[in-house]
């Protein structure tokens, strides 16, 4: 290994002086969902960018992230049964599984062009199509793929066969067209369709089918003739599915209302009703794939890990996953590997590998979830709007509704012991459980109607609650009696934390931080230097503490709050919750499903990735970070022919070099295996023809959990 050049080291080292928080979630545009495929109402898969393949066996209640072994964008997806499936994507990638997605193996063929669609009618007969006129066919499950001649300037976007002989391809070569085969794809006949674009197709049987793009067309004679519906030209569809000659669904953009939408037809595609995904504005095609395994149950997927479900034939849809736009209100780790984040619209994120991967799921009745707390590794509680209380006794795998006895919004939950817990909510509400959360007391007499925003106990008996208009309450008898305290402020207080029965802090609007040294009886104000709303506060001892709030603010103290310093969060989003997983491993959650992580509360020195311009150019994405085994680096740089990547340790030794870095679409991408590297901070440089970008990688090797 060679030494890093002195000039580059001199350039990089000044960046290593800032406190560092790393975005762990949500993934960016490189993690969009593309296609969804269900073989019945419960069992299905979704594919997306960066090699993503997810699987559910319970209708979207739980999702498993599968290891595809690939980092390319995957656009094609098909399963012939619960075990045998194929995906296709960029650079001619075709992957096969014979065990339901546990393992994936690449299949060889002669093209490197992008594949947009793949179809199998049984485990042996398959076809794949893509850009530059690519048509592939196999008769042995993909062990061998043969190419079929097609004009090289055509982009082929969809393929479907209904028998081993009868098949169709939707394409565009400056005009929309359909290719028809009656000999298993050996030869094809072309029919031009008067549509502005052609992106997808669906055949109900060998005679009746539809194609769509900007508008749609139907055939009743196996593709010999087509009828177009001009009134639908303002619908831009990316995927369609028909269950019979009349009933079909599509996804895409509705240019009439300027909204992304899910479409439904009951008259064979002549007219479509729309389910708008709003808000109105420039359509962004939130969903790009649709699947109806049975008539009434369907799924639509797309965007940054968004999935919708219908159980009434598409008359109404609800999100079972919507990551990118959802606010996270609470985050907790039960150990260094296992963590949860709860948010609006019933969103619950779970990680089992220290935050490297977060699996979204849906919890409760879809109400906004306000907080989450665990007593040990098994017993957990989630609270939210409309008095919702969810309890888990199996480490968060299942969550069951509990009767809280109230319809008030519940804002915070705190376990004072393994069995005793407290909840604070609107209208001065405090309720208590002595049975892990299976039963709740009548509301305790707090003496206030102000909303209570946080609650904290230093034991079973001694606690403190804070809320709007400067409300501070303390109890020394487990909440049987609450005493009002005054800090001579009317500012809303949003968070409270104690390190012992005497010493605690409360934070609120307008940058307010209060400290008590007598169990909450009296409070003194501390200078913060900010006017931002502060949401939560956490102290790990009587000297070291953090608070987070609006516009990405993170404040940190090393002297009990006598002095507060601001750390760089790298975001302007509202940060709403903070949690510690171990001695220093710290986590922050906030708006738009944002999760930040630092191995030691943002103290670690490290370089911050260059900021992204408006078009996403020049933004170095390092994910995951910290990393344990493999880290992926990607960057969008305009008009560059090559890029060189080098990674150095802090002593200046070159650990990795790659030239040229692989270009995938409009991005340069490279994976780096750090499994054998010592823990620590590593500096990376990406050099183009005339520009240089720098970042840093944190390597942390996790210890295997003993939790079953």
C-alpha positions as CSV (number, residue, x, y, z in Angstrom):
1,X,0.0,0.0,0.0
2,X,1.3,3.4,-0.9
3,X,1.1,6.7,1.0
4,X,-1.5,9.3,0.3
5,X,0.0,12.4,-1.5
6,X,0.8,15.1,0.9
7,X,-1.2,17.7,-1.0
8,X,-4.4,15.6,-0.9
9,X,-3.9,14.8,2.8
10,X,-3.6,18.5,3.5
11,X,-6.8,19.2,1.6
12,X,-8.8,16.4,3.3
13,X,-7.7,16.8,6.9
14,X,-9.4,20.1,7.5
15,X,-12.7,18.5,6.8
16,X,-12.0,15.9,9.5
17,X,-12.4,18.5,12.3
18,X,-16.2,18.7,12.2
19,X,-18.6,16.7,14.4
20,X,-20.2,14.1,12.3
21,X,-23.7,12.7,12.0
22,X,-24.4,10.3,9.1
23,X,-27.7,9.8,7.3
24,X,-28.7,6.1,7.7
25,X,-32.3,6.4,6.3
26,X,-34.2,7.0,4.1
27,X,-32.3,5.9,1.1
28,X,-32.2,8.4,-1.8
29,X,-33.3,8.3,-5.4
30,X,-30.9,5.4,-5.9
31,X,-33.4,3.2,-3.9
32,X,-36.6,3.7,-5.8
33,X,-39.1,0.8,-6.2
34,X,-39.8,-0.2,-9.8
35,X,-42.0,-3.3,-10.0
36,X,-44.2,-5.5,-7.8
37,X,-45.4,-9.0,-8.4
38,X,-47.7,-11.1,-6.2
39,X,-48.6,-14.8,-6.9
40,X,-51.4,-14.7,-4.4
41,X,-53.0,-12.2,-1.9
42,X,-50.1,-12.8,0.6
43,X,-46.9,-13.7,-1.2
44,X,-45.1,-11.1,-3.2
45,X,-41.9,-9.3,-4.2
46,X,-40.8,-5.8,-5.2
47,X,-37.7,-4.8,-7.1
48,X,-36.0,-1.5,-7.5
49,X,-32.8,0.4,-8.0
50,X,-29.4,-0.6,-6.6
51,X,-30.3,-4.3,-6.7
52,X,-33.2,-4.1,-4.3
53,X,-35.5,-7.1,-3.9
54,X,-37.9,-7.3,-1.0
55,X,-40.3,-10.1,-0.1
56,X,-43.5,-10.4,2.0
57,X,-45.4,-13.5,3.0
58,X,-48.3,-11.8,4.8
59,X,-49.7,-9.3,2.4
60,X,-47.2,-6.5,3.2
61,X,-47.4,-6.7,7.0
62,X,-43.7,-7.7,7.2
63,X,-41.0,-7.4,4.6
64,X,-37.7,-9.2,4.2
65,X,-34.8,-7.6,2.3
66,X,-33.3,-10.2,0.0
67,X,-29.6,-10.3,-1.0
68,X,-29.7,-10.1,-4.8
69,X,-25.9,-9.9,-5.1
70,X,-26.3,-7.1,-7.5
71,X,-26.2,-3.3,-7.4
72,X,-27.8,-2.5,-10.8
73,X,-31.4,-1.2,-11.2
74,X,-33.9,-4.0,-11.5
75,X,-36.9,-3.3,-13.6
76,X,-38.3,-6.7,-14.6
77,X,-39.8,-9.2,-12.2
78,X,-41.7,-12.4,-12.6
79,X,-42.4,-15.6,-10.5
80,X,-44.1,-18.7,-11.9
81,X,-44.7,-20.2,-8.4
82,X,-43.5,-19.6,-4.8
83,X,-40.0,-20.8,-5.5
84,X,-39.0,-20.0,-9.1
85,X,-38.5,-16.4,-10.1
86,X,-36.4,-14.1,-12.3
87,X,-35.5,-10.4,-12.2
88,X,-34.0,-8.3,-15.0
89,X,-32.3,-4.9,-15.2
90,X,-29.5,-2.7,-16.2
91,X,-26.4,-3.9,-18.0
92,X,-28.3,-7.0,-19.3
93,X,-28.6,-8.4,-15.8
94,X,-30.8,-11.5,-15.3
95,X,-31.0,-13.1,-11.9
96,X,-32.8,-16.4,-11.0
97,X,-34.0,-17.9,-7.8
98,X,-35.3,-21.4,-7.1
99,X,-35.9,-20.9,-3.4
100,X,-38.3,-18.0,-3.3
101,X,-35.6,-15.3,-3.3
102,X,-33.3,-16.6,-0.6
103,X,-30.5,-17.0,-3.2
104,X,-30.1,-15.4,-6.6
105,X,-27.8,-16.6,-9.4
106,X,-26.9,-14.5,-12.5
107,X,-27.7,-16.0,-15.9
108,X,-25.3,-15.5,-18.8
109,X,-26.2,-14.2,-22.2
110,X,-24.8,-12.0,-25.0
111,X,-26.1,-8.5,-24.2
112,X,-25.1,-5.7,-21.9
113,X,-28.1,-3.4,-22.8
114,X,-30.7,-2.4,-20.3
115,X,-33.5,-5.0,-19.9
116,X,-36.9,-3.5,-19.1
117,X,-39.2,-6.5,-18.8
118,X,-39.1,-10.3,-18.3
119,X,-41.8,-13.0,-18.7
120,X,-42.0,-16.7,-17.8
121,X,-45.1,-18.8,-18.4
122,X,-43.6,-21.8,-16.6
123,X,-40.2,-22.7,-15.1
124,X,-38.6,-23.2,-18.5
125,X,-40.1,-20.9,-21.1
126,X,-39.1,-17.3,-20.8
127,X,-38.4,-14.0,-22.6
128,X,-36.7,-10.7,-21.8
129,X,-36.7,-7.4,-23.7
130,X,-34.8,-4.2,-23.4
131,X,-33.2,-1.2,-25.0
132,X,-31.6,-1.1,-28.4
133,X,-33.9,-3.8,-29.8
134,X,-32.9,-6.5,-27.3
135,X,-35.0,-9.6,-27.4
136,X,-33.9,-12.8,-25.5
137,X,-35.6,-16.1,-25.2
138,X,-35.0,-19.4,-23.3
139,X,-36.6,-22.8,-23.3
140,X,-34.6,-24.2,-20.4
141,X,-35.3,-21.8,-17.5
142,X,-32.5,-19.4,-18.5
143,X,-29.6,-21.9,-18.6
144,X,-29.2,-20.6,-22.2
145,X,-30.6,-17.4,-23.6
146,X,-30.7,-16.8,-27.4
147,X,-31.0,-13.4,-29.1
148,X,-33.7,-12.6,-31.6
149,X,-33.1,-10.0,-34.3
150,X,-34.9,-6.6,-33.9
151,X,-34.1,-3.1,-35.2
152,X,-31.4,-1.8,-32.9
153,X,-32.9,1.7,-32.5
154,X,-36.1,0.4,-30.8
155,X,-36.6,0.4,-27.1
156,X,-38.7,-2.6,-26.0
157,X,-40.5,-1.9,-22.7
158,X,-42.8,-4.8,-22.0
159,X,-43.2,-8.5,-22.9
160,X,-46.0,-11.0,-22.2
161,X,-46.7,-14.5,-23.4
162,X,-50.0,-16.3,-22.7
163,X,-48.8,-19.7,-24.1
164,X,-45.5,-21.1,-25.2
165,X,-46.2,-19.8,-28.7
166,X,-48.3,-16.6,-28.3
167,X,-46.6,-13.4,-27.2
168,X,-46.4,-9.7,-27.6
169,X,-43.9,-6.9,-27.0
170,X,-44.6,-3.2,-26.5
171,X,-42.0,-0.8,-27.9
172,X,-41.1,2.7,-29.1
173,X,-38.8,3.8,-31.9
174,X,-40.1,7.3,-32.4
175,X,-43.5,5.8,-32.7
176,X,-45.4,3.3,-30.6
177,X,-45.7,-0.3,-31.9
178,X,-46.5,-3.9,-30.9
179,X,-44.5,-6.9,-31.9
180,X,-46.5,-10.2,-32.2
181,X,-45.2,-13.7,-32.2
182,X,-47.0,-17.0,-32.8
183,X,-43.9,-19.3,-32.7
184,X,-42.6,-18.7,-29.2
185,X,-40.6,-15.6,-30.0
186,X,-38.5,-17.0,-32.9
187,X,-40.1,-14.4,-35.3
188,X,-42.1,-11.3,-34.8
189,X,-44.6,-9.1,-36.8
190,X,-44.8,-5.4,-36.2
191,X,-48.0,-3.3,-35.9
192,X,-47.8,0.5,-35.4
193,X,-50.1,2.0,-32.8
194,X,-51.1,5.7,-32.9
195,X,-50.0,6.5,-29.4
196,X,-47.3,9.0,-28.2
197,X,-45.5,6.4,-26.2
198,X,-45.6,2.7,-25.4
199,X,-44.5,1.5,-22.0
200,X,-46.5,-1.5,-20.9
201,X,-49.0,-4.2,-21.9
202,X,-51.4,-6.8,-20.4
203,X,-53.1,-9.7,-22.1
204,X,-56.1,-11.4,-20.5
205,X,-55.9,-14.3,-22.9
206,X,-54.4,-15.0,-26.3
207,X,-56.9,-12.8,-28.1
208,X,-57.7,-10.0,-25.7
209,X,-55.0,-7.5,-24.6
210,X,-54.1,-3.9,-24.0
211,X,-51.1,-1.7,-24.4
212,X,-50.6,1.7,-22.7
213,X,-48.3,4.7,-22.5
214,X,-49.7,8.1,-23.2
215,X,-53.1,6.6,-23.8
216,X,-54.1,3.0,-24.3
217,X,-55.3,0.6,-27.0
218,X,-57.1,-2.7,-27.1
219,X,-57.1,-5.8,-29.3
220,X,-59.7,-8.5,-29.5
221,X,-58.0,-10.6,-32.2
222,X,-54.6,-11.4,-30.7
223,X,-52.9,-8.2,-31.8
224,X,-53.9,-8.2,-35.6
225,X,-55.9,-5.0,-35.1
226,X,-56.0,-2.4,-32.3
227,X,-58.5,0.2,-31.2
228,X,-57.1,3.3,-29.5
229,X,-58.9,5.6,-27.1
230,X,-58.0,9.2,-27.8
231,X,-59.7,10.5,-24.7
232,X,-57.1,8.8,-22.6
233,X,-54.0,10.4,-24.1
234,X,-53.7,12.6,-20.9
235,X,-53.0,9.4,-18.9
236,X,-49.4,8.4,-18.9
237,X,-49.2,4.8,-17.6
238,X,-46.0,2.8,-16.7
239,X,-47.7,-0.5,-15.9
240,X,-51.2,-2.1,-16.4
241,X,-52.9,-5.3,-15.4
242,X,-56.3,-6.7,-16.5
243,X,-58.1,-9.5,-14.7
244,X,-60.9,-10.0,-17.3
245,X,-62.1,-8.4,-20.5
246,X,-63.5,-5.4,-18.7
247,X,-61.6,-4.8,-15.5
248,X,-58.1,-3.4,-15.4
249,X,-55.8,-1.2,-13.4
250,X,-52.9,1.1,-14.3
251,X,-50.3,3.3,-12.5
252,X,-48.7,6.5,-13.7
253,X,-49.5,10.2,-14.1
254,X,-52.8,12.0,-14.7
255,X,-52.0,15.1,-16.8
256,X,-55.6,16.4,-16.5
257,X,-55.2,17.0,-12.7
258,X,-51.4,17.1,-12.7
259,X,-51.2,14.3,-10.1
260,X,-49.7,10.9,-9.8
261,X,-52.5,8.3,-9.8
262,X,-53.7,4.8,-9.9
263,X,-56.2,4.1,-12.6
264,X,-59.1,1.7,-12.9
265,X,-61.3,0.8,-15.9
266,X,-64.6,-1.2,-15.9
267,X,-65.2,-1.0,-19.7
268,X,-62.1,-2.6,-21.2
269,X,-60.0,0.5,-21.2
270,X,-62.4,2.9,-22.9
271,X,-62.6,5.1,-19.8
272,X,-60.6,5.2,-16.6
273,X,-61.3,6.5,-13.1
274,X,-58.4,7.8,-11.1
275,X,-57.2,7.5,-7.5
276,X,-55.0,10.5,-7.1
277,X,-51.8,10.3,-5.0
278,X,-51.5,14.1,-4.7
279,X,-50.7,16.7,-3.9
280,X,-51.5,18.4,-7.1
281,X,-48.5,19.7,-9.0
282,X,-46.0,18.3,-11.4
283,X,-46.6,14.5,-11.5
284,X,-43.7,12.5,-10.2
285,X,-45.0,8.9,-10.9
286,X,-45.0,7.8,-7.2
287,X,-46.0,4.3,-8.3
288,X,-44.5,2.5,-11.3
289,X,-45.7,-1.1,-10.9
290,X,-49.0,-2.8,-10.2
291,X,-50.0,-6.4,-9.4
292,X,-53.5,-8.0,-8.9
293,X,-53.1,-11.6,-7.8
294,X,-56.8,-11.9,-7.2
295,X,-59.7,-9.7,-8.3
296,X,-60.2,-7.6,-5.1
297,X,-56.6,-7.6,-3.7
298,X,-54.0,-5.6,-5.5
299,X,-50.6,-3.8,-4.8
300,X,-48.9,-0.8,-6.3
301,X,-45.3,0.1,-5.7
302,X,-42.8,2.9,-6.6
303,X,-41.1,6.0,-5.4
304,X,-38.8,5.9,-2.4
305,X,-40.1,2.6,-0.9
306,X,-43.8,3.3,-1.2
307,X,-46.4,0.5,-1.5
308,X,-50.1,0.8,-1.6
309,X,-52.7,-2.0,-1.2
310,X,-56.4,-2.4,-2.0
311,X,-58.8,-5.0,-0.8
312,X,-61.9,-3.7,-2.7
313,X,-60.8,-4.1,-6.3
314,X,-59.1,-0.8,-6.5
315,X,-62.0,1.5,-5.5
316,X,-59.8,2.6,-2.5
317,X,-56.1,2.4,-1.7
318,X,-54.1,2.8,1.4
319,X,-50.4,3.0,2.0
320,X,-48.9,0.0,3.7
321,X,-45.5,1.7,3.3
322,X,-44.7,5.3,2.5
323,X,-41.2,6.1,3.7
324,X,-40.1,9.2,1.9
325,X,-42.8,11.6,3.1
326,X,-43.4,10.3,6.6
327,X,-42.4,12.0,9.9
328,X,-40.6,9.8,12.5
329,X,-41.5,10.8,16.0
330,X,-39.7,8.2,18.1
331,X,-36.7,6.0,17.9
332,X,-35.3,3.3,20.3
333,X,-32.7,0.6,20.4
334,X,-32.9,-2.5,22.5
335,X,-29.2,-3.3,22.0
336,X,-26.5,-2.2,19.5
337,X,-28.1,-4.2,16.7
338,X,-31.9,-4.0,17.2
339,X,-33.8,-0.8,16.8
340,X,-37.2,0.7,15.9
341,X,-38.5,4.1,14.7
342,X,-42.1,5.0,14.8
343,X,-43.9,7.7,12.8
344,X,-47.0,9.1,11.2
345,X,-49.5,7.0,9.2
346,X,-48.6,3.9,11.2
347,X,-45.0,3.7,9.9
348,X,-42.7,1.5,11.9
349,X,-39.1,0.9,10.8
350,X,-37.0,-1.9,12.2
351,X,-33.3,-2.7,12.0
352,X,-31.7,-5.9,13.1
353,X,-28.1,-5.1,12.0
354,X,-27.3,-1.8,13.7
355,X,-29.0,0.4,11.2
356,X,-27.4,-0.8,8.0
357,X,-30.8,-1.8,6.8
358,X,-34.2,-0.5,7.9
359,X,-37.3,-2.5,7.1
360,X,-40.5,-0.5,6.9
361,X,-43.8,-2.0,8.0
362,X,-47.2,-0.9,9.1
363,X,-48.3,-0.9,12.7
364,X,-51.7,-0.3,14.3
365,X,-54.7,1.2,12.5
366,X,-52.7,3.8,10.5
367,X,-52.8,6.5,13.1
368,X,-49.9,8.7,13.7
369,X,-47.4,7.0,16.1
370,X,-45.9,9.4,18.5
371,X,-43.4,7.4,20.6
372,X,-41.9,4.0,21.1
373,X,-40.2,2.5,24.2
374,X,-38.9,-0.9,25.3
375,X,-38.3,-2.4,28.7
376,X,-35.6,-4.9,28.0
377,X,-35.3,-6.6,24.6
378,X,-38.8,-8.1,24.6
379,X,-41.5,-5.8,26.0
380,X,-42.3,-2.7,23.9
381,X,-45.0,-0.1,23.7
382,X,-46.0,2.3,21.0
383,X,-48.4,5.2,21.6
384,X,-50.1,7.6,19.2
385,X,-53.2,9.5,18.1
386,X,-56.7,8.6,19.1
387,X,-55.5,6.9,22.3
388,X,-53.7,4.2,20.4
389,X,-51.5,1.8,22.4
390,X,-49.6,-1.1,20.8
391,X,-47.8,-3.7,22.8
392,X,-45.2,-6.2,21.8
393,X,-44.0,-9.1,24.0
394,X,-41.7,-10.7,21.3
395,X,-39.1,-8.0,20.7
396,X,-41.2,-6.1,18.2
397,X,-42.1,-8.8,15.7
398,X,-45.8,-8.5,16.5
399,X,-47.7,-5.6,17.9
400,X,-51.2,-5.9,19.5
401,X,-53.7,-3.2,20.2
402,X,-54.4,-2.4,23.8
403,X,-57.3,-0.5,25.4
404,X,-55.9,2.7,26.8
405,X,-59.3,3.9,28.0
406,X,-58.9,7.3,26.2
407,X,-59.2,8.8,22.7
408,X,-56.7,11.6,23.5
409,X,-53.5,11.8,21.5
410,X,-50.8,10.0,23.5
411,X,-47.4,11.8,23.1
412,X,-44.8,9.9,25.2
413,X,-44.3,6.6,26.8
414,X,-41.8,5.7,29.5
415,X,-41.0,2.4,31.3
416,X,-40.0,3.0,34.9
417,X,-39.3,-0.8,35.3
418,X,-39.9,-4.0,33.4
419,X,-43.6,-3.9,34.3
420,X,-44.4,-0.3,35.3
421,X,-44.9,2.3,32.5
422,X,-46.4,5.7,32.1
423,X,-47.9,7.6,29.2
424,X,-48.3,11.4,28.8
425,X,-50.8,12.9,26.4
426,X,-53.1,15.8,25.5
427,X,-55.3,17.6,28.0
428,X,-53.0,16.9,30.9
429,X,-53.4,13.1,30.6
430,X,-51.1,10.7,32.5
431,X,-52.0,6.9,32.6
432,X,-50.1,4.1,34.2
433,X,-49.6,0.4,33.7
434,X,-48.2,-2.2,36.1
435,X,-48.5,-5.1,33.7
436,X,-46.2,-4.4,30.7
437,X,-49.0,-2.4,29.1
438,X,-51.9,-5.0,29.1
439,X,-53.9,-2.9,31.4
440,X,-54.0,0.9,32.1
441,X,-55.2,3.0,35.0
442,X,-57.8,5.7,34.9
443,X,-56.2,9.1,34.2
444,X,-54.1,10.3,37.1
445,X,-55.0,13.7,38.8
446,X,-52.4,16.0,37.2
447,X,-54.3,19.2,37.8
448,X,-53.7,20.6,34.3
449,X,-55.5,20.5,30.9
450,X,-52.4,21.5,29.0
451,X,-50.9,19.0,26.6
452,X,-48.1,17.0,28.1
453,X,-45.3,16.4,25.7
454,X,-42.9,14.2,27.6
455,X,-42.5,12.2,30.8
456,X,-39.5,10.7,32.6
457,X,-39.1,8.6,35.7
458,X,-35.9,7.9,37.7
459,X,-37.5,5.0,39.4
460,X,-41.0,3.6,40.0
461,X,-42.0,6.5,42.1
462,X,-40.1,9.7,41.2
463,X,-41.1,11.3,37.9
464,X,-41.5,14.5,35.9
465,X,-43.8,15.5,33.0
466,X,-43.6,18.7,30.9
467,X,-45.9,20.3,28.4
468,X,-47.4,23.4,26.8
469,X,-47.3,26.9,28.4
470,X,-44.3,26.0,30.6
471,X,-46.1,23.1,32.3
472,X,-43.9,21.2,34.7
473,X,-45.3,18.4,37.0
474,X,-43.4,16.2,39.5
475,X,-44.5,13.1,41.5
476,X,-42.8,11.2,44.3
477,X,-45.5,8.5,44.7
478,X,-45.8,6.9,41.2
479,X,-48.3,9.5,39.9
480,X,-50.9,9.2,42.7
481,X,-50.2,12.9,43.3
482,X,-48.7,15.4,40.9
483,X,-47.3,18.7,41.9
484,X,-47.2,21.8,39.7
485,X,-43.8,23.4,39.4
486,X,-42.9,26.8,38.0
487,X,-39.9,27.9,35.9
488,X,-41.4,31.3,35.3
489,X,-41.8,30.6,31.6
490,X,-44.9,30.3,29.4
491,X,-43.0,28.6,26.6
492,X,-44.1,25.1,25.4
493,X,-41.8,22.5,26.9
494,X,-41.3,19.5,24.6
495,X,-38.7,17.2,26.2
496,X,-37.4,16.2,29.6
497,X,-34.5,14.0,30.9
498,X,-33.1,13.1,34.3
499,X,-29.8,11.4,35.2
500,X,-30.8,10.9,38.8
501,X,-33.6,11.9,41.1
502,X,-32.2,15.4,41.5
503,X,-30.6,16.4,38.2
504,X,-32.6,16.9,35.0
505,X,-33.1,19.1,32.0
506,X,-36.2,20.3,30.0
507,X,-36.2,21.7,26.5
508,X,-38.8,23.7,24.6
509,X,-39.7,26.3,22.0
510,X,-37.5,29.3,21.2
511,X,-34.3,27.4,22.1
512,X,-35.3,27.1,25.8
513,X,-33.3,24.8,28.0
514,X,-34.0,24.5,31.8
515,X,-32.0,22.6,34.4
516,X,-33.0,21.4,37.9
517,X,-30.8,20.2,40.7
518,X,-33.5,19.4,43.2
519,X,-35.8,16.9,41.5
520,X,-37.8,19.5,39.5
521,X,-38.8,21.7,42.4
522,X,-36.9,24.7,40.9
523,X,-35.4,25.4,37.5
524,X,-32.8,27.7,36.0
525,X,-32.5,28.7,32.4
526,X,-29.3,27.9,30.4
527,X,-28.0,29.9,27.4
528,X,-28.2,28.1,24.1
529,X,-27.5,30.7,21.4
530,X,-30.4,29.5,19.3
531,X,-34.1,30.3,18.8
532,X,-35.0,27.0,17.3
533,X,-37.7,24.8,18.7
534,X,-36.0,22.0,20.7
535,X,-37.9,18.7,20.6
536,X,-36.1,16.2,22.7
537,X,-33.2,16.1,25.2
538,X,-31.0,13.2,26.3
539,X,-28.1,13.1,28.9
540,X,-25.9,10.0,29.4
541,X,-24.5,11.4,32.6
542,X,-24.5,14.7,34.5
543,X,-22.1,16.4,32.1
544,X,-22.8,15.0,28.6
545,X,-26.0,15.8,26.9
546,X,-27.7,16.5,23.5
547,X,-30.9,18.2,22.3
548,X,-32.4,18.2,18.8
549,X,-35.0,20.3,17.1
550,X,-36.1,22.3,14.0
551,X,-34.0,23.1,11.0
552,X,-31.7,20.2,11.8
553,X,-30.3,21.7,15.0
554,X,-28.2,19.5,17.3
555,X,-26.8,21.0,20.5
556,X,-24.2,19.3,22.6
557,X,-22.8,20.0,26.1
558,X,-19.8,18.5,28.0
559,X,-20.3,20.5,31.2
560,X,-23.9,19.9,32.3
561,X,-25.3,22.6,30.1
562,X,-23.2,25.5,31.2
563,X,-22.1,25.7,27.6
564,X,-24.0,24.3,24.6
565,X,-22.3,23.9,21.2
566,X,-23.9,23.3,17.9
567,X,-23.1,20.2,15.8
568,X,-23.5,19.8,12.1
569,X,-26.4,17.5,11.3
570,X,-26.1,17.9,7.5
571,X,-29.8,18.6,7.2
572,X,-32.4,21.3,7.7
573,X,-35.2,18.9,8.5
574,X,-37.0,18.9,11.8
575,X,-35.2,16.4,14.2
576,X,-37.8,15.0,16.6
577,X,-36.2,12.2,18.6
578,X,-32.9,11.0,20.0
579,X,-31.8,7.6,21.4
580,X,-28.6,5.9,22.5
581,X,-27.9,2.2,21.7
582,X,-24.8,1.8,23.7
583,X,-22.0,3.6,25.3
584,X,-21.9,6.2,22.5
585,X,-23.9,4.9,19.6
586,X,-26.5,7.6,19.0
587,X,-29.5,7.9,16.8
588,X,-31.7,10.8,15.7
589,X,-35.1,10.6,13.9
590,X,-37.1,13.3,12.2
591,X,-39.1,14.5,9.2
592,X,-39.3,12.7,5.9
593,X,-38.3,9.4,7.6
594,X,-34.8,10.8,8.3
595,X,-32.5,8.8,10.6
596,X,-29.1,10.0,11.6
597,X,-26.4,8.0,13.3
598,X,-23.1,8.7,15.1
599,X,-20.9,6.2,16.9
600,X,-20.3,8.7,19.7
601,X,-22.9,11.4,19.7
602,X,-21.4,13.4,16.8
603,X,-18.0,13.8,18.5
604,X,-16.1,11.7,16.0
605,X,-14.1,13.6,13.5
606,X,-15.0,13.0,9.9
607,X,-15.5,14.7,6.6
608,X,-19.0,15.6,5.4
609,X,-19.9,14.7,1.9
610,X,-20.1,17.6,-0.5
611,X,-23.6,19.2,-0.7
612,X,-25.8,18.4,-3.6
613,X,-26.7,21.0,-6.2
614,X,-30.3,21.4,-7.3
615,X,-30.0,18.7,-10.0
616,X,-28.3,16.2,-7.7
617,X,-24.9,16.6,-9.4
618,X,-21.8,16.4,-7.4
619,X,-23.3,14.7,-4.3
620,X,-21.2,11.9,-3.0
621,X,-23.4,9.2,-1.5
622,X,-21.8,6.7,0.9
623,X,-24.2,4.0,2.1
624,X,-24.3,2.5,4.7
625,X,-22.1,4.7,6.8
626,X,-20.9,3.4,9.3
627,X,-20.2,0.2,7.4
628,X,-19.4,-3.3,8.6
629,X,-18.7,-5.4,5.4
630,X,-19.5,-3.6,2.1
631,X,-20.0,0.1,1.5
632,X,-21.4,1.6,-1.7
633,X,-20.2,4.9,-3.1
634,X,-22.0,6.7,-5.9
635,X,-21.9,10.2,-7.5
636,X,-23.6,12.0,-10.3
637,X,-21.1,14.0,-12.4
638,X,-22.0,15.6,-15.7
639,X,-20.0,15.0,-18.9
640,X,-17.3,12.9,-17.4
641,X,-15.7,10.0,-19.2
642,X,-13.9,8.4,-16.3
643,X,-13.5,8.6,-12.5
644,X,-10.8,7.2,-10.2
645,X,-11.6,6.2,-6.6
646,X,-8.9,6.0,-3.9
647,X,-9.4,5.2,-0.2
648,X,-6.8,5.9,2.5
649,X,-6.6,5.3,6.2
650,X,-5.8,8.2,8.6
651,X,-2.1,7.4,8.4
652,X,-2.2,8.0,4.7
653,X,-1.9,4.4,3.5
654,X,-3.8,3.6,0.3
655,X,-6.3,0.9,1.1
656,X,-8.2,0.7,-2.1
657,X,-8.0,2.0,-5.7
658,X,-10.3,1.6,-8.7
659,X,-9.9,3.1,-12.2
660,X,-12.1,3.6,-13.9
661,X,-15.1,3.5,-11.7
662,X,-18.1,1.8,-13.3
663,X,-20.7,4.1,-14.8
664,X,-24.4,3.0,-14.4
665,X,-26.8,5.3,-16.2
666,X,-25.9,8.9,-15.1
667,X,-24.0,7.8,-12.0
668,X,-20.6,6.4,-11.1
669,X,-20.9,3.5,-8.7
670,X,-18.4,1.4,-6.8
671,X,-18.7,-1.1,-3.9
672,X,-15.8,-1.4,-1.5
673,X,-15.4,-4.5,0.8
674,X,-14.2,-3.2,4.2
675,X,-14.8,-6.5,6.1
676,X,-11.1,-7.0,6.7
677,X,-10.2,-3.4,7.5
678,X,-9.6,-2.3,11.1
679,X,-12.3,-0.1,12.7
680,X,-11.8,3.5,12.1
681,X,-12.2,6.5,9.8
682,X,-11.1,6.2,6.1
683,X,-10.7,9.1,3.7
684,X,-11.8,8.7,0.0
685,X,-11.2,10.8,-3.1
686,X,-13.0,10.6,-6.4
687,X,-11.1,12.3,-9.2
688,X,-12.7,13.1,-12.5
689,X,-11.0,14.7,-15.5
690,X,-11.1,18.1,-13.9
691,X,-12.8,17.8,-10.5
692,X,-12.1,16.2,-7.1
693,X,-14.6,15.0,-4.5
694,X,-13.9,13.8,-1.0
695,X,-15.7,11.9,1.7
696,X,-15.1,9.6,4.6
697,X,-16.1,6.1,5.5
698,X,-16.5,4.9,9.1
699,X,-15.9,1.2,9.6
700,X,-17.4,-0.4,12.7
701,X,-17.6,-4.2,13.1
702,X,-20.6,-5.3,15.0
703,X,-20.7,-8.1,17.6
704,X,-23.3,-10.8,17.0
705,X,-26.3,-10.4,19.2
706,X,-27.2,-13.1,21.6
707,X,-30.9,-12.3,21.3
708,X,-32.9,-15.1,19.7
